[in-house]
Amino acid sequence: MNTFKRKTILITGASSGIGAAMARQLADPSVTLLLTARSEEQLRARAAEAEMHGAEAHVFPQDLAQPGADATLHEAVTEAGFAPDVLVSNAGFGTLGRFESAPADTYAQMLTLNVTNLTGLARRCLPHMLGAEAGAGILHVASTAAHQPVPHFAVYAASKSYVLHFSQALWAEYRGRGVTVTCLSPGSTRTGFQARAGSEGVAFGPMESAEKVARVGLRALLAGRRVVVSGAGNKAGALGGRLAPRRPLLAVLEHAFRAVL
Ligand SMILES: NC(=O)c1ccc[n+]([C@@H]2O[C@H](COP(=O)([O-])OP(=O)(O)OC[C@H]3O[C@@H](n4cnc5c(N)ncnc54)[C@H](OP(=O)(O)O)[C@@H]3O)[C@@H](O)[C@H]2O)c1
C-alpha cells in the first residue's frame, strides 16, 4: 500500500494488532512513521521492521489513557521536528461484563484513551494538516459496537459511538478543505483486544485478521470515505444495529452478551 508517499504518519496503538499491521502496510522508503503506544520494546520492534522496508520510523512511548497525554505526545512529536500529515488514532480498549463489575477508574481510563485524547490529538494535528499538501487525513478506529448501544459492553460501545459520530462530523467539516476524516469500524478481529476485554472466545461472526482490517481502513482513508465497516457480515450487522427498533434490539443484545459473560 502506498499512495501515502512523502507523508509523515502518526499511528497510535502501533505496538500490536491493527495499528502494527497498519505500520507494516505503510512502511516504504517515502514515508516517515511515528509510532506510539505504551510498550516501548514492541514499538522499537515495529520501527525496526518498518526501517527494513526503507521507511524512517520513530517511537514515542506514551500512556494515552492519562489525562493530558495527548498534549504530551504532540509536544514530543513537535520537539522531535515532526508534524503529522496523517493521524491514525487506533489505540483503544474495552471491558466486557456487567457495568458494576469494572472499577470506575477503568472506565475513566477507557474514556480518556478512546474519546478525550483521540479528540485532543485530532485538534492538535489538524492545523498543520490544513496547510499541508494534498493527502492529509485522519483515520479513527471505532468498532461495530459503535453502531448501536451494547448492554454488558456499555461504556466501550458508547465511547466508540462518539468516535463514529465525531469522525462523520469532521468529515463534513473538512472535506472541502483538503483533509479527509475516515472512521473504520472493525468487527471481531484476531488481536490482543479480546484478552484485555475479557472477551476471548466471543465472536458474533467470523474473526478477521488485523492485516485485512488495516488494509480496509487505509484504503478507505485514501478513497476519502466517511465510514467503512470491515467485512460483509459486519456491514450487515452495523446496518441492522442502526435501523432496528431499540427495544427489541436491546433485548436481543442484552441476552446475547449476558450469555457469554
Ligand atoms: N480486535 C477487535 O476485535 C476489535 C474490534 C473492534 C474494534 N477494535 C478497535 O481496534 C483498535 C485496535 O485494537 P486491536 O484490536 O489492534 O487490539 P490490541 O492488539 O490490543 O491493540 C491495542 C493497541 O492500543 C494500544 N494501547 C492500549 N492501551 C493504551 C494506552 N493506555 N496508551 C497508549 N496505547 C494504548 C496498545 O499498545 P500498548 O499495550 O503497548 O499500550 C496496542 O498497540 C482499538 O481501538 C479497538 O477498540 C478492535
The ligand as an SDF file (V2000), in Angstrom:
LIG
                    3D

 48 52  0  0  0  0  0  0  0  0999 V2000
   -9.8420   -6.6370   17.9270 N   0  0  0  0  0  0  0  0  0  0  0  0
  -11.1240   -6.4370   17.8470 C   0  0  0  0  0  0  0  0  0  0  0  0
  -11.9320   -7.3900   17.8690 O   0  0  0  0  0  0  0  0  0  0  0  0
  -11.6560   -5.0240   17.6740 C   0  0  0  0  0  0  0  0  0  0  0  0
  -12.9970   -4.8650   17.2740 C   0  0  0  0  0  0  0  0  0  0  0  0
  -13.4790   -3.5880   17.0950 C   0  0  0  0  0  0  0  0  0  0  0  0
  -12.6690   -2.5040   17.3250 C   0  0  0  0  0  0  0  0  0  0  0  0
  -11.3770   -2.6740   17.7230 N   0  0  0  0  0  0  0  0  0  0  0  0
  -10.5560   -1.4750   17.9740 C   0  0  0  0  0  0  0  0  0  0  0  0
   -9.3570   -1.5740   17.2480 O   0  0  0  0  0  0  0  0  0  0  0  0
   -8.3660   -0.7570   17.8800 C   0  0  0  0  0  0  0  0  0  0  0  0
   -7.0550   -1.5100   17.9110 C   0  0  0  0  0  0  0  0  0  0  0  0
   -7.1980   -2.6280   18.7720 O   0  0  0  0  0  0  0  0  0  0  0  0
   -6.5970   -4.0590   18.4110 P   0  0  0  0  0  0  0  0  0  0  0  0
   -7.7450   -4.9240   18.0630 O   0  0  0  0  0  0  0  0  0  0  0  0
   -5.4920   -3.9390   17.4670 O   0  0  0  0  0  0  0  0  0  0  0  0
   -6.1150   -4.5270   19.8640 O   0  0  0  0  0  0  0  0  0  0  0  0
   -4.6410   -4.6290   20.5260 P   0  0  0  0  0  0  0  0  0  0  0  0
   -3.8350   -5.6290   19.7900 O   0  0  0  0  0  0  0  0  0  0  0  0
   -4.9250   -4.7940   21.9810 O   0  0  0  0  0  0  0  0  0  0  0  0
   -4.0150   -3.2030   20.2480 O   0  0  0  0  0  0  0  0  0  0  0  0
   -4.3650   -2.0660   21.0110 C   0  0  0  0  0  0  0  0  0  0  0  0
   -3.2930   -1.0390   20.8170 C   0  0  0  0  0  0  0  0  0  0  0  0
   -3.6200    0.1160   21.6230 O   0  0  0  0  0  0  0  0  0  0  0  0
   -2.5270    0.3760   22.4820 C   0  0  0  0  0  0  0  0  0  0  0  0
   -2.9760    0.8830   23.7690 N   0  0  0  0  0  0  0  0  0  0  0  0
   -3.8030    0.2550   24.6480 C   0  0  0  0  0  0  0  0  0  0  0  0
   -3.9070    0.9870   25.7750 N   0  0  0  0  0  0  0  0  0  0  0  0
   -3.1350    2.0870   25.5840 C   0  0  0  0  0  0  0  0  0  0  0  0
   -2.8100    3.1940   26.3950 C   0  0  0  0  0  0  0  0  0  0  0  0
   -3.2930    3.3190   27.6430 N   0  0  0  0  0  0  0  0  0  0  0  0
   -1.9880    4.1450   25.9060 N   0  0  0  0  0  0  0  0  0  0  0  0
   -1.4820    4.0210   24.6450 C   0  0  0  0  0  0  0  0  0  0  0  0
   -1.7380    2.9940   23.8310 N   0  0  0  0  0  0  0  0  0  0  0  0
   -2.5540    2.0280   24.3080 C   0  0  0  0  0  0  0  0  0  0  0  0
   -1.8160   -0.9580   22.6670 C   0  0  0  0  0  0  0  0  0  0  0  0
   -0.4480   -0.7960   22.9820 O   0  0  0  0  0  0  0  0  0  0  0  0
    0.1920   -0.9130   24.4630 P   0  0  0  0  0  0  0  0  0  0  0  0
   -0.4890   -2.0340   25.1460 O   0  0  0  0  0  0  0  0  0  0  0  0
    1.6370   -1.1370   24.1420 O   0  0  0  0  0  0  0  0  0  0  0  0
   -0.0450    0.4180   25.0720 O   0  0  0  0  0  0  0  0  0  0  0  0
   -1.9360   -1.5460   21.2640 C   0  0  0  0  0  0  0  0  0  0  0  0
   -0.9110   -1.0480   20.4470 O   0  0  0  0  0  0  0  0  0  0  0  0
   -8.9360   -0.3880   19.2390 C   0  0  0  0  0  0  0  0  0  0  0  0
   -9.3700    0.9630   19.2160 O   0  0  0  0  0  0  0  0  0  0  0  0
  -10.1190   -1.3100   19.4130 C   0  0  0  0  0  0  0  0  0  0  0  0
  -11.1240   -0.7520   20.2260 O   0  0  0  0  0  0  0  0  0  0  0  0
  -10.8500   -3.9210   17.8980 C   0  0  0  0  0  0  0  0  0  0  0  0
  1  2  1  0
  2  3  2  0
  2  4  1  0
  4  5  1  0
  4 48  2  0
  5  6  2  0
  6  7  1  0
  7  8  2  0
  8  9  1  0
  8 48  1  0
  9 10  1  0
  9 46  1  0
 10 11  1  0
 11 12  1  0
 11 44  1  0
 12 13  1  0
 13 14  1  0
 14 15  2  0
 14 16  1  0
 14 17  1  0
 17 18  1  0
 18 19  2  0
 18 20  1  0
 18 21  1  0
 21 22  1  0
 22 23  1  0
 23 24  1  0
 23 42  1  0
 24 25  1  0
 25 26  1  0
 25 36  1  0
 26 27  1  0
 26 35  1  0
 27 28  2  0
 28 29  1  0
 29 30  1  0
 29 35  2  0
 30 31  1  0
 30 32  2  0
 32 33  1  0
 33 34  2  0
 34 35  1  0
 36 37  1  0
 36 42  1  0
 37 38  1  0
 38 39  2  0
 38 40  1  0
 38 41  1  0
 42 43  1  0
 44 45  1  0
 44 46  1  0
 46 47  1  0
M  CHG  2   8   1  16  -1
M  END
$$$$
